[in-house]
Amino acid sequence: MKDNDTADDPGTTHFGFQTVDRDQKESLVRGVFDSVATRYDLMNDLMSAGIHRLWKRFTIELSSVRPGQTVLDIAGGTGDLAAKFSHLVGSEGRVVLADINDSMLKVGRDRLIDSGAVGNLHTVQCDAQSLPFPDHSVDCITIAFGLRNVTDKDRALRSMERVLKPGGRLLVLEFSKPVHPVLERIYDTYSFRVLPLMGQLVANDPDSYRYLAESIRQHPDQDTLLGMMEDAGFVSCEYHNMTGGIVAVHKGIKA
């Protein structure tokens, strides 16, 4: 299966089920997250019945992050992963919360300040496709529910591989393809009927949540993403399905 987010015309890409110019996607995605930023955590809890917290906990466990290390959390949004990593790396470590969207980053920064977890935390607004960090400078990179919104995923993966130290770990937590056809049909019904309605009732924004459902369907499946990580230079790549493949976490090591 090819990367579904790559349109036939190299000058275009997908924004949900729409085909748009590649240079338009970033602003369109920004508009979605500007709209949902203040209700993002609430909607995550409602949409997943709180299960997203278990998915993220497993991702953190797979990271094997230790005191003194440097962690980069890309598309870290409201900072829930970054806050956990802050405690793991301790006062000698460093955690960078990065997001391309200023609205999401502001919510995350405020949340981290309120939690008191700021001593070793830094926030950076940047593009995953062109990370502004030195080569071989990061021990672990995580990107949770963000890769599907990136225009050029291959370029982003290469950028992540560049900044990791040899032996460093990349963890990609993302919605994926359910492994059972019956589950897939149930999930489709939920995604295209319930999510937009929930978006309307809670966030007064059904269109953004319709886009989120569509973007999941355009994202590469488990094996395709595994191959993309290997093509970007990662080794010992593997993935773990969760909740029947609705979500998967991919792990790769920098050689």
C-alpha positions in Angstrom: 0.0 0.0 0.0 1.4 3.4 -0.9 1.3 6.5 1.3 -2.3 7.5 1.0 -1.4 11.2 1.7 0.5 11.4 -1.6 -1.7 12.6 -4.4 -1.1 11.6 -8.0 0.1 15.1 -8.9 3.4 15.8 -7.1 2.3 19.4 -6.7 -0.8 18.4 -4.7 -1.6 16.5 -1.5 -4.6 15.5 0.5 -6.3 17.6 3.2 -8.7 14.9 4.4 -10.5 13.7 1.3 -9.8 17.0 -0.6 -6.9 17.4 -3.0 -5.1 20.7 -2.4 -1.9 22.4 -3.4 1.0 21.2 -1.2 1.7 24.7 0.0 -1.9 25.1 1.1 -2.0 22.2 3.5 0.0 23.7 6.3 -2.4 26.7 6.6 -5.5 24.5 6.3 -4.2 22.2 9.1 -3.3 25.3 11.2 -6.9 26.5 10.8 -8.2 23.1 12.2 -6.0 23.2 15.3 -6.5 26.9 15.9 -10.2 26.0 16.1 -9.9 23.0 18.4 -6.9 24.0 20.6 -8.9 25.1 23.7 -11.1 22.0 23.6 -8.5 19.6 22.4 -7.9 17.7 25.7 -11.6 17.5 26.5 -12.4 16.2 23.0 -9.6 13.6 23.2 -11.1 12.3 26.4 -14.6 12.2 25.0 -13.7 10.7 21.6 -11.6 7.9 23.1 -13.4 7.4 26.3 -10.1 8.3 28.0 -8.3 5.4 26.3 -5.8 7.8 24.7 -4.1 8.1 28.1 -3.4 4.3 28.0 -2.0 4.6 24.4 0.3 7.4 25.5 1.4 5.6 28.6 2.4 2.6 26.6 4.3 4.8 24.2 6.2 6.4 27.1 7.1 2.9 28.4 8.5 1.9 25.0 10.6 5.0 24.9 12.9 3.7 27.7 13.8 7.3 28.5 16.3 7.7 31.4 17.4 10.5 33.7 19.7 13.1 32.0 18.5 12.4 28.5 17.0 14.8 25.9 13.5 14.2 24.6 11.9 16.0 21.7 8.1 15.7 21.6 6.9 16.8 18.1 3.4 18.0 17.5 3.2 17.8 21.3 0.2 20.1 21.5 -1.1 20.4 25.0 2.0 18.9 26.6 0.7 15.7 28.2 3.6 13.6 27.0 6.1 16.3 27.6 5.0 16.6 31.2 5.6 12.9 31.8 9.0 13.0 30.1 10.0 16.0 32.2 9.7 13.8 35.4 11.6 10.9 33.7 14.6 12.9 32.5 14.9 14.8 35.8 16.8 18.0 36.5 19.8 17.0 34.4 17.7 16.2 31.4 15.8 18.3 28.8 12.4 18.0 27.2 11.5 20.1 24.1 7.8 20.5 23.4 7.5 21.3 19.7 4.5 22.1 17.5 4.0 24.0 14.3 0.7 25.4 15.6 1.0 28.5 17.8 -2.4 28.1 19.4 -1.7 24.5 20.4 1.7 25.4 21.7 0.3 28.3 23.9 -2.2 25.9 25.4 0.6 23.4 26.1 2.9 26.0 27.6 0.2 27.3 29.9 -0.7 23.8 31.0 2.9 23.0 31.8 3.3 26.2 33.7 0.2 25.4 35.7 1.5 21.9 36.5 4.8 23.3 37.7 6.7 21.0 35.3 8.8 23.8 33.7 12.3 23.4 35.1 13.7 21.3 32.3 11.0 22.0 29.7 11.3 24.2 26.6 8.8 25.0 23.9 9.7 25.6 20.2 7.4 26.4 17.3 8.7 24.5 14.4 8.0 22.3 11.4 8.6 18.6 11.7 9.8 18.6 8.1 12.7 20.9 8.9 13.6 20.5 12.6 15.8 23.4 13.9 18.0 21.2 16.0 21.7 20.0 15.5 22.5 16.6 14.1 22.8 13.8 16.7 21.5 16.0 19.6 18.4 14.1 20.8 18.0 10.8 22.7 14.3 10.2 22.0 11.7 11.7 19.7 8.0 11.1 20.0 5.2 12.3 17.7 1.7 11.4 18.9 -1.3 11.9 16.6 0.6 14.4 14.5 2.4 12.7 11.6 -0.8 12.3 9.6 -1.1 16.1 9.5 2.4 16.5 8.0 2.5 17.3 4.3 5.7 15.4 3.5 6.0 12.5 5.9 9.1 11.1 4.3 10.9 14.4 4.7 9.8 14.7 8.3 11.0 11.2 9.1 14.4 12.0 7.6 14.6 15.2 9.7 13.9 13.2 12.8 16.5 10.6 12.0 19.0 13.4 11.5 18.6 15.0 14.9 18.6 11.7 16.8 21.8 10.4 18.4 23.1 7.0 17.2 21.0 4.5 19.1 18.3 7.1 19.7 14.6 6.1 19.4 11.7 7.4 17.4 8.2 6.6 18.6 5.2 7.4 16.3 1.8 7.0 18.0 -0.9 7.4 15.4 -4.4 6.2 14.3 -4.0 3.3 12.0 -6.0 0.5 10.3 -8.2 -1.8 12.3 -7.2 -5.4 11.9 -10.7 -6.9 11.7 -13.3 -5.9 9.0 -16.2 -5.8 11.5 -14.2 -3.5 13.8 -13.3 -1.4 10.8 -17.0 -0.9 9.8 -17.9 0.0 13.4 -15.0 2.5 13.5 -16.1 4.0 10.2 -19.6 4.6 11.5 -18.3 6.1 14.7 -15.8 8.3 12.8 -18.0 9.8 10.2 -21.3 10.0 12.1 -20.5 10.4 15.8 -17.3 12.5 15.7 -18.7 15.4 13.7 -21.8 15.4 15.9 -19.6 15.4 19.0 -17.5 18.2 17.4 -20.7 20.2 16.9 -22.1 19.7 20.4 -18.8 20.2 22.3 -16.6 22.4 20.2 -19.2 24.0 17.8 -17.0 22.8 15.0 -18.1 19.6 13.1 -15.9 20.4 10.1 -12.6 20.1 12.0 -13.6 16.7 13.4 -14.8 15.5 10.0 -11.3 16.5 8.7 -9.7 14.5 11.5 -11.7 11.4 10.6 -10.7 11.8 6.9 -7.1 12.4 7.7 -6.9 9.1 9.6 -8.1 7.3 6.4 -5.5 9.0 4.3 -2.7 8.0 6.7 -0.4 5.1 5.7 -1.3 1.8 7.3 0.9 0.0 9.7 3.2 -1.9 7.3 3.5 1.1 4.9 4.6 3.4 7.8 7.1 0.8 8.9 8.6 0.7 5.4 8.8 4.5 5.4 10.7 4.6 8.6 13.1 2.0 7.3 13.6 4.1 4.1 14.4 7.1 6.3 17.3 5.1 7.8 15.8 3.7 11.0 16.6 0.1 12.0 15.0 -2.5 14.2 11.6 -1.0 13.3 8.5 -2.5 14.8 4.9 -1.6 15.6 2.4 -2.5 18.2 -1.3 -2.5 17.5 -3.6 -1.2 20.2 -7.4 -1.3 20.4 -7.6 -3.7 17.5 -5.3 -1.6 15.3 -7.4 1.6 15.6 -4.1 3.0 17.0 -0.5 1.7 16.5 2.8 2.8 17.9 5.8 2.5 15.7 9.3 2.3 17.0 12.6 2.8 15.2 16.2 3.1 16.2 18.8 5.4 14.6 21.8 3.2 13.5 
